[in-house]
Amino acid sequence: MPMRKSISILDGNTFLVCDDRGDVDPSPSVPTGLFSYDTRFLSTWRLSVNGERLHALSVDDIRYFESRFFLVPGEPTHYVDATVSVIRDRSIGGSFTENLAVLNHTDTETTLTVRVDMASDFADIFEVKNPQGKKAPVQAIVEEGQLRLRYRRDSFHRETVISSSAPARVDPEGMTFEVRVPAQSEWQTRLHVRTLVLGAHERDFRDSLELRQARSPAELDEQLRQWTATAPRLKCDSSSITTAYRRSLVDLAALRYTSITMAEELVAAGLPWFMTVFGRDSIFTCLQALPFTPQLVPATLGTLAYGQGSRLDDFRDEEPGKILHELRYGESAGFEEQPHSPYYGAADTTPLFVVLLDEYERWTGDGAVVRAYEFEARAALDWIDTYGDLLGTGYVWYETRNRDNGLVNQCWKDSPDSICHRDGRLPPFPRATCEQQGYAYDAKIRGARLARLFWNDPAYADRLEREAAELKARFNEEFWIADGEYYALALDAEGNQVDALSSNIGHLLWSGIVEESRAGRVAELLLGDRLFSGWGVRTLATDCARYNPLGYHVGTVWPFDNSIIAWGLWRYGYRREAATICQAMFDAADYFQGRLPEAFAGYPRARTTYPVEYPTACSPQAWSAGTPLLLLRVILGLQPHDEHLIIDPVLPPGLGRLELLDIPGRWGRIDALGRSRTAADGVPPGSGGQPAPGVW
């Protein structure tokens, strides 16, 4: 039987994935069901009429939090008009609501049996991929016309409470409605599903949390309107860019959620697998979106600072000063069957924390935040030189101390085979990937600025700048592969170069660690056939043994990756090359209805008329949603400088006119505009593409 199309709606980290009929059936490959805080609260939600399943005529994805299904009982039959149809109108706003309507299209009254099968396995999100037996039984309790599904294991307590506005015969496996529908009329009921997150003594807390979460579609619609109204307004001749911009803002709004422990709104990393805070993803998303939605940054910094490592814990890969990688709320984390409570298995989140703190102040002028997190920023900078430097060589290294279920690769390319030699060999541990040295360099440069301007510690600033200069010189000597003229992907513990050519070299440009004399070669490689597919820069070059256009980190194209690469090219003055990547990303977004997925295949564009989907890519995903925003910053050449915003646009050829109005920052709100230049204008690399940049 062919796989049915998946439909999803979400509100923060509460989301529902179903098939095109609106039904939820357990699936071994797709995380179907109603999820919240890493737990599946509905694993079965199946509608039938007179014992027959329904067939989808049409599905309306109205908004990210609302969808509507038009259905008929049974399979479609040619030349026979349906006498009954069904409309399922559903929304999610903390809780889940489905308005079910059964329509009688005949001129006589009809009697029908409407049944909704209901169940929950309360599976942890990690158990969906790897099913395991539950440690405690699931109870199904019928009380006061409601169905209450309950799971309790010691202090871990979750409940699903289902009610109906119409009378129903409730049993432990669902609800049955015996309905009489008059001629040319309809029958309706409203099904409401509450997801309760409880502990041993948390009922009062649960009630306040549930009240804070519960929002009607009208309230969500108004919040979305306010969210988009505060962002800059875009006027553009390209409908692709306009659509992608709008989609990005909406997806970031959809991914906002409130954690159990803190009231501030965070952005979840991506649906369906990563609906929680991720240190790396959260930081990069904030960096991408900073000129558009700066309000995301303080809560992100606060959450990461609050969870900063304070001890040595092998199970969680925690170290003093280290910024967390991932925080989970599910059963396996709660009982330490997984280390995600929180987990610290990333070697890049810590320097990136300092990068975000500095970039936020540059844009907003909010020195109070910089002063508030001085202790955490200093601890992060100390981590780089202590626990981060496992071998005492001056580089950031990683190797998990959790041999059972810690992450093997603790860089952004965290799949097991991502860090490899050109001939396919995997290097031993520990490993020092190239981009992490760039992040450390950037963190020291930015930390020096913060120390000098806000922490009243010029001696510390001088020390950080001296260390950054030494790191840059040593890096450019030891990571540079002379015969290929590119930077190694990593060093192994013996100092040997891991010589695969990868997209990571673009991150080096962004960090500023690349010697000026080598930037042109890096730009050439990034836009060459081995790395650039025509749709974007691949994660791994085509002449590497492990290259696979459908390999997660060994040949696919990642929109987030490309946005950082474009930013890096812009930093070194390669504006046309940056614009080429920006245009490729916007072209790809057009084929995904404006929503860039987590990744797509690395096939050359000459062989495909559209970007080929990666089968299990998250969508929406936060740093993919942030990609069009950063691309707009790049092509408009937006850069804060003291109390001003520099505007130095280089637009892709043929784009026409682009205006970004009411850009927020320390300057208040200002406008930026640009226009494509033609080939006859003769814009050389690094020229900026305009007679002179504007300073506002």
CORRAMO-V661953 format. One record per backbone hydrogen bond with DSSP energy under -0.5 kcal/mol. NH is the residue of the N-H (numbers start at 1). CO is the residue of the C=O. E is the energy in kcal/mol with one decimal. If there is no record, write none. Layout:
nh,co,e
NH,CO,E
NH,CO,E
This chain:
nh,co,e
7,18,-2.8
9,16,-1.8
10,64,-2.5
11,14,-2.8
12,254,-3.1
14,11,-1.5
15,13,-0.6
15,35,-2.0
16,9,-2.6
17,33,-2.2
18,7,-2.7
19,23,-2.5
20,5,-0.5
22,19,-2.0
24,45,-2.1
25,23,-0.5
32,30,-2.4
33,17,-2.6
34,42,-1.6
35,15,-3.2
35,33,-0.6
36,39,-2.2
39,36,-1.5
40,123,-2.4
41,34,-3.3
41,39,-0.7
42,34,-1.3
43,119,-2.4
44,119,-2.0
45,24,-2.1
46,117,-1.9
48,115,-2.4
49,52,-2.2
50,113,-3.3
52,49,-1.8
55,72,-3.2
57,70,-3.4
58,70,-1.4
60,68,-3.1
61,59,-0.6
62,60,-1.4
63,66,-1.6
66,63,-1.7
67,90,-2.1
68,60,-2.2
69,88,-2.5
70,58,-2.7
71,69,-0.5
71,86,-3.0
72,55,-1.9
74,53,-2.8
80,77,-1.2
81,79,-0.5
85,103,-1.7
86,71,-2.7
87,101,-2.6
88,69,-2.3
89,87,-0.6
89,99,-2.6
90,67,-2.7
90,88,-0.6
91,97,-2.4
92,65,-2.1
93,95,-2.8
95,93,-1.4
96,193,-2.6
97,91,-2.6
98,191,-2.9
99,89,-3.5
100,98,-0.7
100,189,-2.7
101,87,-2.4
101,99,-0.5
102,187,-2.7
103,85,-3.1
103,101,-0.5
104,185,-2.9
105,83,-3.0
105,103,-0.6
110,181,-2.3
112,179,-2.5
114,112,-0.6
114,177,-3.0
115,48,-2.6
115,113,-0.5
116,175,-2.7
117,46,-2.8
118,173,-2.3
119,44,-1.7
122,40,-0.7
125,38,-2.0
127,124,-1.1
128,124,-1.0
129,125,-0.7
130,126,-1.3
139,137,-0.5
139,150,-3.0
141,139,-0.5
141,148,-3.2
143,141,-0.6
143,146,-2.1
146,143,-1.9
147,162,-2.3
148,141,-3.3
148,146,-0.6
149,147,-0.6
149,160,-3.2
150,139,-2.8
151,158,-2.6
152,137,-0.6
153,156,-3.0
156,153,-2.4
157,155,-0.7
157,198,-1.7
158,151,-2.6
159,196,-1.9
160,149,-2.7
161,194,-2.2
162,147,-2.7
162,160,-0.5
163,192,-2.2
165,190,-1.4
169,176,-3.0
170,168,-0.9
171,174,-2.6
174,171,-1.9
175,116,-2.2
176,169,-1.8
177,114,-3.4
179,112,-2.7
179,177,-0.8
181,110,-3.0
181,179,-0.5
182,180,-0.6
184,106,-1.7
185,182,-1.2
187,102,-2.4
189,100,-1.9
191,98,-3.2
191,189,-0.6
192,163,-2.4
193,96,-3.5
194,161,-2.6
194,192,-0.5
196,159,-2.9
196,194,-0.6
197,195,-0.5
198,157,-2.7
198,196,-0.7
202,199,-0.8
206,202,-3.1
207,203,-2.3
208,204,-1.7
209,205,-2.5
210,206,-3.1
211,207,-2.1
212,208,-2.0
213,209,-1.8
214,210,-2.5
215,93,-2.3
220,216,-2.7
221,217,-2.6
222,218,-2.0
223,219,-2.4
224,220,-2.4
225,221,-2.1
226,222,-2.4
227,223,-2.4
228,224,-2.6
229,225,-2.0
230,226,-1.5
231,227,-0.6
231,228,-0.5
233,661,-1.9
235,659,-3.0
237,657,-2.2
239,237,-0.7
242,238,-1.9
243,239,-2.6
244,240,-2.3
245,241,-2.5
246,242,-2.2
247,243,-2.6
248,244,-2.3
249,245,-2.1
250,246,-2.2
251,247,-2.7
252,248,-2.4
253,249,-1.9
254,250,-2.4
255,251,-1.8
256,253,-1.0
257,266,-2.6
259,257,-0.5
259,264,-0.8
266,257,-3.1
268,255,-2.8
268,266,-0.6
269,274,-0.9
269,276,-1.9
270,274,-2.0
271,620,-2.6
274,270,-2.0
276,274,-1.8
279,325,-1.5
282,278,-3.2
283,279,-2.2
284,280,-2.6
285,281,-2.6
286,282,-2.1
287,283,-2.3
288,284,-2.6
289,285,-2.4
290,286,-1.1
292,289,-2.3
293,289,-3.5
296,293,-1.9
297,294,-1.6
298,294,-0.5
299,295,-0.5
300,296,-1.3
301,297,-2.9
302,298,-2.7
303,299,-2.4
304,300,-2.4
305,301,-2.6
306,302,-2.4
307,303,-1.7
308,305,-1.2
309,322,-3.7
313,311,-0.6
313,318,-1.9
317,313,-0.7
317,314,-0.7
318,313,-2.0
321,309,-2.7
322,319,-2.1
325,343,-3.0
326,343,-1.9
327,277,-1.5
328,340,-2.6
334,330,-2.2
335,331,-2.0
336,333,-1.4
337,332,-3.0
338,332,-1.6
341,339,-1.4
341,342,-0.9
342,326,-0.5
343,326,-3.0
344,316,-2.6
346,344,-2.6
347,410,-2.9
352,348,-1.9
353,349,-1.6
354,350,-1.0
355,351,-1.8
356,352,-2.6
357,353,-2.1
358,354,-2.2
359,355,-2.5
360,356,-2.6
361,357,-1.6
362,358,-2.3
363,359,-1.8
364,360,-2.8
365,361,-2.6
367,365,-1.8
369,366,-0.7
370,366,-1.0
371,367,-2.4
372,368,-2.3
373,369,-1.7
374,371,-1.3
377,373,-2.5
378,374,-2.7
379,375,-2.3
380,376,-2.1
381,377,-2.4
382,378,-2.5
383,379,-2.0
384,380,-1.4
385,381,-0.9
386,382,-1.0
386,383,-0.7
388,383,-3.2
389,386,-0.5
390,388,-1.3
392,389,-1.0
397,388,-3.1
397,395,-0.6
398,431,-1.7
403,401,-1.0
406,402,-1.6
409,414,-0.6
410,408,-0.6
414,412,-1.4
418,415,-1.6
420,418,-0.9
421,425,-3.2
424,421,-1.7
427,419,-0.5
430,398,-0.6
431,398,-1.8
432,491,-2.1
434,489,-2.5
437,433,-0.9
437,434,-0.8
438,434,-1.4
439,435,-2.3
440,436,-2.0
441,437,-2.4
442,438,-2.6
443,439,-2.7
444,440,-2.0
445,441,-2.2
446,442,-2.8
447,443,-3.0
448,444,-2.1
449,445,-1.5
450,446,-2.3
451,447,-2.6
452,448,-2.2
453,449,-2.5
454,450,-2.7
455,450,-1.5
457,451,-2.3
461,457,-1.9
462,458,-2.6
463,459,-2.1
464,460,-2.5
465,461,-2.3
466,462,-2.2
467,463,-2.5
468,464,-2.4
469,465,-2.2
470,466,-2.1
471,467,-2.4
472,468,-2.5
473,469,-2.2
474,470,-2.4
475,471,-2.9
476,472,-2.3
477,473,-1.0
478,474,-2.5
479,475,-2.7
481,486,-3.3
482,480,-0.8
485,481,-1.9
486,481,-1.1
488,479,-3.1
489,498,-1.9
490,498,-1.0
491,432,-1.7
492,496,-2.2
495,492,-2.2
498,490,-3.3
499,497,-0.9
500,420,-0.7
502,500,-0.6
503,539,-1.5
505,502,-1.1
506,503,-2.1
507,503,-0.6
507,504,-0.7
508,504,-1.2
509,505,-1.1
510,506,-1.6
511,507,-2.0
512,508,-1.4
513,508,-1.1
514,508,-0.7
518,515,-2.0
519,515,-0.8
519,516,-0.9
520,516,-0.6
522,518,-2.0
523,519,-2.6
524,520,-2.3
525,521,-2.2
526,522,-2.4
527,523,-1.7
528,525,-1.0
531,525,-0.5
531,528,-0.7
532,528,-3.1
533,531,-0.6
533,536,-3.1
538,531,-3.7
539,556,-2.2
541,501,-2.4
542,530,-1.5
544,541,-1.5
545,422,-3.1
547,544,-1.9
548,554,-2.7
551,548,-2.6
556,551,-1.4
557,600,-3.3
558,537,-0.6
558,556,-0.5
559,557,-0.6
562,558,-2.2
563,559,-2.1
564,560,-1.9
565,561,-2.2
566,562,-2.7
567,563,-1.9
568,564,-2.3
569,565,-2.6
570,566,-2.4
571,567,-2.1
572,568,-1.6
573,570,-1.6
574,569,-2.7
575,573,-1.6
578,574,-2.0
579,575,-2.7
580,576,-2.0
581,577,-1.8
582,578,-2.4
583,579,-2.7
584,580,-2.1
585,581,-2.3
586,582,-2.3
587,583,-2.5
588,584,-2.3
589,585,-2.6
590,586,-1.5
591,587,-0.8
591,588,-1.0
592,588,-0.7
592,589,-0.9
593,590,-1.0
594,589,-3.2
595,592,-1.9
596,594,-0.8
598,618,-1.8
600,557,-2.2
601,612,-2.9
602,549,-2.1
605,533,-3.5
607,604,-1.8
608,605,-1.1
614,599,-0.9
617,614,-1.5
619,271,-1.8
622,269,-3.1
625,621,-2.7
626,622,-2.1
628,624,-0.6
630,626,-2.0
631,627,-2.5
632,628,-1.8
633,629,-1.8
634,630,-2.3
635,631,-2.6
636,632,-1.7
637,633,-0.7
637,634,-0.8
638,633,-2.2
639,646,-1.9
641,644,-3.0
644,641,-2.4
646,639,-3.1
646,644,-0.5
647,694,-3.5
648,636,-1.0
648,637,-0.8
650,635,-2.4
655,652,-1.7
658,674,-2.7
659,235,-3.5
660,672,-3.3
661,233,-3.3
661,659,-0.5
663,670,-3.8
664,291,-0.6
664,662,-0.5
665,668,-1.6
666,363,-2.7
668,665,-2.1
669,667,-0.6
670,663,-1.5
672,660,-2.8
674,658,-2.6
676,656,-2.0
677,651,-0.5
681,678,-1.5
682,679,-1.5
684,682,-0.8
686,573,-1.0
687,684,-2.0
694,647,-3.2
696,645,-2.1
